[in-house]
Amino acid sequence: MALSQGLYQKLQQKLSPQQIQLMKLLQVPTAQLEERIKEELEDNPALELDPESESASPEDETAPEESIDEGDTEVDAYDEYEVDDDGDYKTREDAVPELQGSGVIPHPSSASLHDSLIEQLGLLQLEPAEVLIAEQVIGSIDDDGYLRRETMSIVDDLAFKQNVVVESEQVEAVIEKIQLFDPPGIAARNVQECLVLQLRRKVVRQGTSDLRNALRIVEFHFEEFSKRHFEKVARSLGLTDEQLRASMDEIRRLNPRPGILAGSINKAEHYIIPDFIVYNNNGVPELSLNHRNAPELRISSDYRDMLKDYEKKGKSDKKQKEAATFIRQKIDAAKWFIDAIRQRQHTMMVTMQAIIEHQKNFFLSGDDSALRPMILKDIAEKTGLDISTISRVANSKFVQTEFGSYRLKHFFSESLSTDTGEEVSTHEVKNILQELIDGEDKRNPLSDDQLTDMLQEKGYNIARRTVAKYRELLEVPVARLRKEL
């Protein structure tokens, strides 16, 4: 078949760079929005903060006005973005006065796990080579406090990255010294070693028979212990049921993730900043958008004035024309960013309002069993937005209620039919499943088959594999691992 050339026309949807940026901005949670705005302020001198303007009026949360065409060169087109004018756009909400302020969330500061270990390292008298080894080891410890890297890998890292040649025995000797640091159990290679390190330190300090038995269990019978084969452990060590129970209590007091206690993850990363606030106003849920990390923005009056001057002088001079083009581009970018913030807030409000309407009973009672089945498609149909847009809003967003703060994803769940044909949320089934497990006899825990039968007796048409799936989502181990003495 011969090759040929031809002209063809076709329609194709393609996202503009501005649309892509808007989608990314919509996905950013309030906790990160401040940093995004700071970046834009640094990149665009035509965009600035207005520190003295008043709070936004309620009508600012209505749908955004039509955007101005990118090719519009009229200076008056930017007047609506000047804060001093009437009808300007502001990004704060006056309905929630306690959320007003400087716009900066004060995060509690905390030293990281690695900082704490480096500080303790300075208290040891080590040779220069040992210091390098110790720093490499500490840098290889994860946030849970475990040393996941093999000894020979650390030796190779020192050789290739720092040109330091050491033996594996030297690395092991330094690791043993770091394992004496606080918190107890640090730099362990696995859970067993972590628990052994903690118990050895306790035995040295207290030396009770229960602690010594606990150390023997973890050190020599960890596999049987982890599989809940208590009778076999007791028989191997010659322990009575009372002695075994006391030793198990000592093991339960240990921390399998010692790095968490040392502030291994900065507290600011866990500080929940709600994107929405919902109040119960005499039986009517009221929604407010948290604008604390969204400072009020405007187009720089200096840039507006400069553009007006260049427009008056005309475009005969090439340098003036280039300067006017540059200023206009910066103002257009600032205008687009303010529009994007406005669009982001409007989309979030519309989406959250639809969620509240669908889950009204929950926002009035705080009872998880009041949650109705709801998927992304349900909210998309109510708002007229695309499912992908709803997904971006629900991702990494939080809402503060009178009953606590929740992820938006908490309100989305599939439906499950009862024997009467009624559709209920899977949240309700999970809550009942958790209640059944909490109320079981721990000496004879309920199997997944038994749990399935009990749920079916309550009228829920559910399969065993679904019960196993929900149990795993609740982070509940299988029956054998829930067995206690």
N, C-alpha and C positions, 0 to 999 in steps of 0.2 A: 504494500500500500504506500503510495507516494505521499511525502510530507507536503503540507500546504500552509499558507498563512491566511489569516482572516481577522476581521474586526467583529467583536461581539460585545453586546451590552448585557449587563446583569446587575441586579439589585443585591446589595450586600450591607449588612449591618456591621458597623465597626465602632468600637468605643473610642471616644476622643481621650487625649491625655487628661483633660479636666474631669471627665466622667470617671476615669480610673482612679484619680486622686480623691474624688468625692466618695467613691466606694471604700477606699482605704480609710478615709477620715471617719466614715460612718462606723467602721469596725473598731475604731480606737475607743477604749473605755475612758471614763472621766479621769481615772488615775494617770493616764498617759497623755491626755489632751493638752495639759499645760505645757509639757515638753514640746509637743508638736507645734503649739502656737509660738513658743519661744524660738523655735527653729525658723518659722516663717517671719517673725519679727527681725531676726538677725539677717535673713536673706533679702528681705524687701524693705528698704528705707521708707517707702511710701506708705507702709502700714505701721500704725502706732497704737499704743494704749491710751485710753482716756481715764486717768486716775480720779477725776473729780466729777464725772458725769453722774446723773441720778440713775436710780434703778429703772429697769425696763418696765414698760407698761404691759398689762396682760395681753393686749392684742398683738404683741410681738410674737406670740406663739401660734399665730394663725399661719396659713399657707404663705410661702414666700412669693414675692411679686415676680413678674416676668423679668428675666435677666436681660441685660443690655447686650446687644450684638457686639462681638469683639471688634468689629471694624468701626464702631461709633467713635467719632473724634470730638464730639461736642463736650465742652467742659462741664456744662450743666448736667450732663448725665451722671456725674459723680457727686452731685449735691446731696443725694439721699444718704451717702455714706459719711457725711460730715456731721459729727456728733452735735455741734452747736446749732444745727438747723432743726426745724420741726420735721417730724416724720422720720427721724434718723433711726438707724437700727442699732439695738443694744443687745448684749448677750446675757444679761443677768435677770434674775427673777426676784421680784420684791415680795412674792407671796410667802417666802420662807426666810424670814429675817435672820434666823440663827445660822443660815448658810452664807450670809453675806460676810465680807471681810476682805482681807488682803488678797484673797485668791490663791493663797499658798497653804497647802495642808502641812501642818507641822508633824513630821514623822519622828517617832522615837529612834534615837540612834543606838546601835549596838555593835560591839566588836564581833567580827566574824570568827569562826572556829579557827581558821588558819592564822589570824592575827593573834589569837590567844595562845596557840601552840608556839608561834615564833617568839612571843614574849617569854614563855616558859623556857624556850631553848636558850635564851640569853642568860638564864640562871645557871647553866651548866658550864663546866670548864672543859671545852672540847678543842681538839686540834683543828686547824683550818680545813683539812680534808673531811673531818667528821662533820663540821658545820655545813659544808656543801652537800654531803650525803643527807644530813638531817633536813635541810631545806628542800631537797629533792623529794624526800619521803613525805614531808608535810604537804608539799604541793600536790602529791598524788592521793591524798586522803579526800574522800568524797564528803558530801554534806551530812551523811549519816554517821560519819566518823570512822568509816572502814577504809583500809588500805587494799584496794582492789588490784593493784598492779603487782605482778610477780617480781621477786627479788632480782632475777637476772635481767628483767626489763629495765629496772632502775639502774642496774650496773651499766647496761647499754646506753641508757639516756645520759648518764654522767660522762660516758666515754665519747659519745658522738656530739652531744650538745654543749658540754662544758670542757671537753678535753681533759677529763679527770679519770684516771684509771684506778679502779678499786676492785677488791675481791668481794664475792658474795657474803663471805663471813663478816667483813667489815660492815656491810649494809645491814645484816641481821643484828649485829651488835648495837648499831644505832637505833634500829627499830625497837629493840628491847628497851632501850632508854626512853624512847618516845612513848612507849606503852605504859610508862610509869607516870606520865603527865595526867593532868585533869582535862576532861572528865574521865573517870574510870572506864576502861574498856576501849579507849581510843587506839586507833591504828591496828585493830584486829583484822585478820584476813577473812573471817567468817563469823557467823553468829555464835558458834560453839566457843571459839577462842575469845570472843567479846565477853561472853558470860563467865568463862573461866578467869579472865583477867580481873573482872569485878569481884568474883567470889574469893580469889586469892588475896586481894587487898582487904576484904572484909574479915577473912580468917585471921590474917596477921593482926588486925586491930581488935577483933572481938574473940575469935577462936571458940565459938560455941559448937556443940556437937551437931546441931541442926545445920550450921554453915558448912562444917566439914563433910557431912553427909551430902549436902547439896553440891559441894565441889566434886565429890566422888561420882555423883549421878551425872553431872554435866561433862566431866572429864573422861569417864570410862563407859558411860551408858547413854550417851547423848541420842543415839539413833532410836533406842527403845523409848527413851523419854519423849522425844519429839513425835513418836507414833502412838503415844499414850498407852504403851504396854506396861502399866504400873505394876501389875502382879509380877511380871518377869524381872523388873528392876528391883523390887523389894526382895524377891527370892535370891537374886544374885548378890545383893549386898547384905542380906540377913537383917532387913529392917522390918519393924512392925508397921501396921497401917498408920498408927499415930506418928511414928518417926518419919515415915514417908510423907505424910500430909504436912508435917512441920517443915520438912526440907523443901517440899514443893512451894510452900508459902514463901520461903526465902528466895527461891528462884523467880517467883512471880514479881518480887520487888525489884528485880534487876531491870536495867534499861537496854533493850536490844538495839537502840539507835542513840548512842551516847552523843553524837555530834549535834543533835537537836537541842540538848540542854545548854550547849555552849553558844547558842545563837548563831548556828552555822549559816542560817539564812537571815538576811537582814529583815528586821521587823517591818520595815516599810513595804516590803514585798507582800506581806500578809495583812497590811492595813487596808481594810475594805472601805472604799469610797463609793457610796451608792450613787448610781446614775439617776435614779428616780426615788421620790419620796411619796408614799401613799398614806393619807390620813383618813380615819373614819369620822366623817362629819355627820353625826346623827343618822347613821345608817346609810350614808352615801359616801363611797370611796372617792376621795379627792386626790388628784395627781399633780405633782410638781416636779419640774426637771431641775436637777442639781447643776447649777452653773458656777460653782465655786472655783473650778479650775478652768473656766472659760472667761478670761478678762474681756472687758468691753473694748472693742476695736473700732478704729475709724481710719479714714484716709488722711494722711498728713496734710495739714493746711498749707504748709510750706510748698509741698509738691503741687498742690492744687493751684496755688498762686503762681508758681513758676510756669505751669502749663498754660495758665491764662495769659501770662506775659508773652510767652512764645507764640501763642495763637494770635495775639494782637499784632505782634511785630511781623507776622507773615512768614513765609517759608522760602524767601529768596536766598537767604544765607544758608549754605550747606551745613555749617556747624550748628547753627540754630535749629535747622531741620532735624539733624541727628539727635540733638539734645532733646527736642520735643518728642521725638519718637521713643527715645529711651524713657523719658518721664511717663509718657502715655502707657508704655508697656508695664512699667512698675505699678502705675495706678490701676491698670486693668487687672493685674495679678492680685493686687490688694482687694479690689472690688470682688473678684471671683472668690477669694478666700473668705471674705465676709459672707458672701452669698452661700458658700459651701457650709459654713458654720450654721447659718440660718436653716439651710436645707437639712442638715444633720439633726438639728434640734426638732424641726417640724416632723421629720420621719420618725424619730424616736418617740415623740409625744403621741403621734397617731398610733404607732404600733403598741406602745404600752397601754394606751387607753383601750384598745381593742382587747388586750390580754385581761385587763381589769374587768371589762364587761363580761368576758367569757368566764372568768373565775371570780365573780363578785362574791359568792358565798365564802370563799377562802379569805379574801381581803377583809371581810367583816368578822370572821370567826377565828381565823388562823389555824383551822383544823385541816390537816392534810387529806382527811377522808372526804372533805367538801370539794376537792379538786375534780373538775370534770375532764374527761378525755379531750386532749387538744393537741393538734399537730400544726406544723408550720403552714400547711395549706389552709387551715381554718382561719388563721389570722390574715393570711394573704388575701383571702376572699373578702374578709370584712373591711380591710383597708384599701383594697385595690392595688396593693404593691406586689412586686414579684416575690416569689418564695425565697430567692437568694438574698433579697434585701431584708426580709424578716429574719433570715438566718444570721445576717451580719449584725443586726440590732441585738439579737438574743445572745450573740457570742460575747463572752467576757463582760457582760453587763450585770449589775446588781440593783435590786430595789429594796429600799428600807421601809419596813412596815412596823406596826405596833407590836408585832409578834417576832421581830427579828429581821435580819437581812437575808435575802435569798438571791441566788442566781436566777436569771430569767429562764434558763433551761429547766429549772425546777418545775415550772408550770406546764411544760410540754410532756405529754405522755400518750402512749397508745391506749386503745380501749380494749376491754375484755368483757365478754358477755357472761351474764349469770344464767342460771337455769330457767329464770323467768323471762329471759330475752332482754333484760336491762343491760345497758352498756355502762361500765364503771371504769374509772381510771386505774391504771396499773399501780399508781401510788397507793391506792386503797388496799390492793392485794399485797403489796410489799409490807405495808404497816401491819396487816393481819399476820403475815408470815413472820415478821419480827416478833410480834406478840406471842405467837406459838412457840418460837424458839426460846424466847426469854422465860416462858413459863414451863419449859420442859424439865424433866428430871435429869440433872446433869450426870448422874451415875448411869443413866440409860437414855442418851439423847435420841431425838426423833430422826429417823432416816428420811430421805427425800420421798420415798414411797409413802411413808406414814404422813408426812406433811401434805402430800398431794391428796391423799384420802381425806384428811381433815378439812382441807380447803374445799374439796368437792362436796363434803357434807354441809358446808356453809353456803353452798349454792354457786361456787365459782367453777366454771368449766375451764380447767387448766390441766395441762399435761405435765408429766414428771420432769421432762427436760426444761420446761418453762420454770418450774419451781427451782430447779438447780441453777438456772440462769439468774433468777431473782435473788437467790441466796448468795451467789457470787457477787452480784451487784451490791448487796448489803454487807459484803466483806465478812461473811459468816463461813467458817470452815465446815467440812463435812462432819457427819455425826461422830465418827471415830475420833476426830481431833477435838471435839467439844466435850469429850468424856472427862469427868473429874472423879476424884476419890470420894 
